[in-house]
Amino acid sequence: MKFFCLGCLWFGIGVMVVAQEKGAKEPSGSSSASPFDPSAKVEKLADGFTFTEGPASDSQGNVYFTDQPSNRILKWSIEGKLSTFLEKSGRANGMYIDKNDVLWSCSDEKNELWKIDLKTKEHTVVVKGYNGKLLNGPNDVWVSPAGGVYFTDPFYRRAWWPPTRTEEQDKRGVYYLSPKGELTRVDGDFKQPNGIRGTADGKTLYVADINDRKTYTYEIKADGTLGNRKLFCNSGSDGLTIDSEGNVYLTSGAVLVFDKTGKEIAKLPVPESPANVCFGGKDHSTLFITARKGLYAIPTKVKGAGR
């Protein structure tokens, strides 16, 4: 891995720029509605990875992300330093850090859901299967303010799996793990569910069906189950995040931003096709983007939801 520190503060948030990408991309869209300043540019922070995924920020704004084929979780600190947080991460993919600074990881080496202590780096396998069968491969995860955990379970055959491993679940669905530890499939009507995220008030859940090129919203009921499924927009997504204004960020060839009504308000080109996004940095107003072999970022005019 090669990365170069320019030794300067970036965008005034205490993150250090690493190797500015040639021909840095500018966002398009309405300047009044867009969360990006017209002059803002995507910057490359680090590269040399195999495939980056799963960015998640802690309460301070440090960003953790995965290099799944290399089986590790990395950390980009608020000081602008890159480090390896955890080797042998269970092939971590999508991640989320809850309000207690516990990292939840879709670790699909053995089709499991983990939670990881950020201080000790010790992990606990929380979910191993459903109805006595292996999950297809947990992909992305979100923890509600009430402590319930939602995750997507599509099926992507992995090179590190035994050749005999098959798709054991009869549906590619969304699951809910209650605070009491009860696991329920709350929807199975997808081609390939992928990105997932809920609003800061815990009332609405967004789920992207990447193969059907659609993203849906749900009402989160008091018992954690889902209702009132509605089409949000005609775009699927690999990753998904939400800002403090209720705008939704999808990754589909570029970073696409939709307002809460489902209207596209910005399109952000990235030098490499983006996989996932999250907000981080000291004031949680920088959008971090994992994209193939690189980690990128851009300042915004908003903050991440719930921060």
C-alpha positions in Angstrom: 0.0 0.0 0.0 1.3 3.4 -0.9 0.1 6.7 0.5 1.6 10.2 0.7 0.8 12.8 3.3 1.0 16.4 2.1 1.4 17.5 5.7 -1.4 20.0 5.6 -4.8 20.3 7.3 -7.6 19.5 4.8 -10.8 21.6 4.6 -10.1 22.9 8.1 -11.4 19.7 9.8 -8.2 18.2 10.9 -8.0 15.5 8.3 -4.8 15.5 6.2 -4.9 15.3 2.4 -3.2 12.2 0.9 -2.4 12.3 -2.8 -4.8 14.6 -4.6 -6.5 12.7 -7.5 -5.7 14.2 -10.9 -8.7 15.8 -12.5 -10.6 15.8 -9.2 -14.3 15.5 -9.8 -16.8 18.3 -9.1 -20.4 17.6 -8.1 -23.4 18.4 -10.3 -26.9 19.3 -9.3 -28.8 22.3 -7.9 -26.4 24.4 -5.9 -29.2 25.4 -3.5 -30.3 21.9 -2.8 -27.0 20.0 -3.2 -25.1 19.2 0.0 -21.9 19.9 -1.8 -20.4 23.4 -2.4 -20.0 23.9 -6.2 -16.3 24.3 -5.8 -15.8 21.2 -3.6 -13.8 18.3 -5.1 -13.4 14.6 -4.3 -9.9 13.9 -2.9 -8.1 10.6 -2.7 -6.9 9.9 0.8 -5.2 6.5 0.3 -5.0 3.7 -2.2 -3.3 0.4 -2.9 -6.2 -1.7 -1.5 -7.8 -4.7 -3.1 -11.5 -3.7 -2.7 -12.7 -1.1 -0.1 -16.1 -1.3 1.5 -18.1 -0.8 4.7 -17.1 2.7 5.9 -18.4 3.6 9.4 -17.5 6.4 11.8 -17.3 6.4 15.6 -18.5 9.2 17.9 -15.2 11.1 17.4 -15.3 11.0 13.6 -12.7 8.3 13.0 -13.6 6.2 10.0 -13.2 2.5 9.8 -13.5 0.7 6.5 -12.8 -2.8 5.1 -10.5 -4.3 2.5 -12.6 -7.5 2.3 -10.3 -9.6 -0.1 -7.4 -8.8 2.2 -9.5 -9.8 5.3 -8.8 -6.6 7.3 -10.4 -3.5 8.8 -8.6 -0.2 8.4 -8.9 3.1 10.3 -8.6 6.7 9.0 -8.2 8.8 12.1 -9.4 12.4 12.6 -5.7 13.3 12.5 -5.4 12.0 9.0 -3.5 8.9 9.8 -4.1 5.5 8.2 -3.7 2.3 10.2 -4.8 -1.3 10.3 -7.4 -1.8 13.0 -7.9 -5.5 12.7 -6.5 -8.4 10.8 -8.5 -11.6 10.3 -11.8 -9.7 10.4 -13.9 -12.6 9.2 -13.9 -11.1 5.7 -15.8 -8.0 7.0 -17.9 -6.2 4.4 -20.6 -3.7 5.5 -20.2 -2.2 9.0 -21.9 0.2 11.4 -20.8 1.8 14.7 -23.7 2.2 17.1 -24.3 4.9 19.7 -22.2 3.0 22.2 -19.2 2.9 19.8 -19.6 -0.8 19.2 -18.7 -1.8 15.7 -21.1 -4.2 13.9 -19.7 -6.2 11.0 -21.1 -8.3 8.2 -18.4 -10.9 8.3 -19.2 -13.3 5.5 -16.2 -15.7 5.7 -18.6 -17.9 7.7 -21.8 -16.0 6.9 -21.9 -14.3 10.3 -22.8 -11.0 12.0 -20.2 -9.8 14.4 -19.9 -7.0 17.0 -16.4 -5.8 17.8 -15.1 -3.8 20.8 -13.2 -0.8 19.4 -10.9 -0.7 22.5 -10.0 -4.3 22.9 -10.6 -5.4 19.3 -12.3 -8.5 20.6 -15.2 -9.8 18.6 -18.4 -11.7 19.4 -20.3 -13.7 16.8 -23.9 -12.5 17.3 -25.7 -14.3 14.4 -24.6 -17.6 12.8 -27.7 -18.6 10.9 -31.4 -18.5 10.5 -33.9 -21.4 11.1 -31.0 -23.8 11.4 -29.3 -22.9 8.1 -26.4 -20.6 7.2 -27.2 -17.1 6.1 -26.5 -16.4 2.4 -23.9 -13.8 3.4 -24.7 -10.7 5.5 -23.8 -7.6 3.5 -24.7 -4.3 5.2 -26.0 -3.4 8.6 -27.6 -0.6 10.6 -28.4 -0.3 14.4 -31.5 1.6 15.4 -31.5 4.1 18.3 -33.6 1.5 20.2 -30.8 -1.1 19.8 -32.4 -3.3 17.1 -30.1 -4.4 14.3 -31.1 -4.6 10.7 -29.0 -6.3 8.0 -29.3 -7.4 4.4 -28.5 -10.9 3.3 -28.0 -11.2 -0.5 -26.0 -13.9 -2.1 -22.6 -13.3 -3.7 -20.4 -16.4 -4.1 -17.0 -15.7 -2.5 -13.7 -17.1 -3.5 -12.8 -17.9 0.1 -15.8 -20.1 0.6 -15.6 -23.9 0.4 -16.8 -25.0 -3.1 -19.6 -27.0 -1.4 -21.2 -23.9 0.2 -24.6 -23.2 -1.3 -27.4 -20.6 -0.9 -29.2 -22.2 2.0 -31.8 -19.5 2.7 -34.8 -19.6 0.4 -35.0 -15.8 0.3 -32.5 -13.0 -0.1 -33.9 -10.7 2.6 -33.6 -8.2 5.3 -33.3 -9.4 8.9 -34.0 -7.8 12.3 -32.2 -8.8 15.5 -34.1 -7.5 18.5 -32.4 -6.2 21.6 -33.4 -9.5 23.2 -31.5 -11.4 20.6 -34.5 -12.7 18.6 -33.8 -12.9 14.8 -36.6 -12.4 12.3 -36.7 -12.1 8.5 -38.7 -8.9 8.1 -38.8 -8.9 4.3 -37.7 -11.4 1.6 -39.0 -9.7 -1.5 -35.8 -8.7 -3.2 -33.6 -9.7 -6.1 -30.4 -8.7 -4.3 -30.8 -6.5 -1.1 -27.6 -4.6 -0.4 -27.3 -1.1 1.2 -29.3 -0.4 4.3 -29.7 2.6 6.7 -32.3 4.1 9.0 -33.1 7.6 10.0 -31.8 9.2 13.2 -35.2 9.1 14.8 -35.5 5.3 14.2 -38.8 5.7 12.3 -37.8 5.0 8.7 -35.6 2.3 7.1 -34.1 2.5 3.6 -33.1 -0.7 1.7 -31.5 -0.8 -1.7 -32.1 -3.7 -4.1 -29.0 -3.4 -6.3 -30.1 -5.9 -8.9 -33.6 -4.5 -9.3 -32.3 -0.9 -9.4 -34.7 0.3 -6.8 -34.5 1.6 -3.2 -37.4 1.3 -0.8 -38.5 2.9 2.4 -40.3 1.2 5.4 -42.0 2.3 8.5 -40.2 0.9 11.5 -42.9 -0.3 13.9 -42.6 -0.3 17.7 -41.8 -4.0 17.8 -39.0 -3.6 15.2 -40.9 -5.1 12.3 -41.4 -3.3 9.1 -44.5 -1.9 7.3 -45.7 0.4 4.6 -43.1 -0.5 2.1 -42.8 2.2 -0.6 -40.6 2.8 -3.7 -38.2 5.6 -2.8 -36.4 5.9 -6.1 -35.5 4.0 -9.3 -31.9 3.4 -8.3 -30.3 0.5 -6.6 -27.2 0.9 -4.5 -24.2 -0.9 -3.0 -23.9 1.4 0.0 -26.2 3.9 1.6 -26.1 6.7 4.1 -28.3 9.7 5.3 -27.5 13.2 6.3 -28.9 15.5 8.9 -31.3 17.1 6.4 -32.8 13.7 5.5 -31.0 13.4 2.1 -30.1 9.9 1.0 -26.8 9.0 -0.6 -26.6 6.0 -2.9 -23.7 4.5 -4.8 -24.5 3.5 -8.3 -21.6 4.4 -10.7 -21.3 7.7 -8.9 -22.6 9.0 -5.5 -26.2 9.9 -6.1 -28.0 12.2 -3.6 -31.8 12.3 -3.2 -33.8 14.5 -1.0 -36.4 12.9 1.3 -39.1 13.0 -1.4 -36.9 10.8 -3.7 -35.9 13.6 -6.0 -32.2 13.5 -7.2 -30.5 16.7 -6.1 -26.8 15.9 -6.8 -24.6 13.5 -8.7 -21.0 13.2 -7.5 -18.5 11.5 -9.9 -15.7 9.6 -8.3 -12.5 8.5 -10.0 -13.3 4.8 -9.2 -16.8 3.4 -9.0 -18.0 3.9 -5.4 -19.0 1.0 -3.2 -20.1 2.7 0.0 -20.3 6.0 1.9 -20.4 7.4 5.4 -20.0 10.7 7.2 -17.0 11.3 9.4 -14.3 13.8 10.4 -14.2 15.9 13.6 -17.6 17.6 12.9 -19.1 14.6 10.9 -19.5 16.8 7.8 -17.1 15.1 5.5 -18.4 12.4 3.2 -16.0 9.4 3.0 -16.3 7.1 0.0 -14.9 3.6 -0.4 -14.2 3.0 -4.1 -12.5 -0.1 -5.4 -8.8 0.4 -4.6 -9.1 3.8 -2.9 -10.5 5.8 -0.1 -11.9 9.2 -1.0 -13.5 12.2 0.7 -15.3 15.4 0.1 -16.5 18.2 2.4 -20.3 18.9 2.6 -22.6 21.6 3.9 -24.4 19.1 6.2 -23.6 16.5 8.9 -24.3 12.8 9.0 -27.7 11.8 10.5 -27.5 11.3 14.2 -24.2 13.0 14.7 
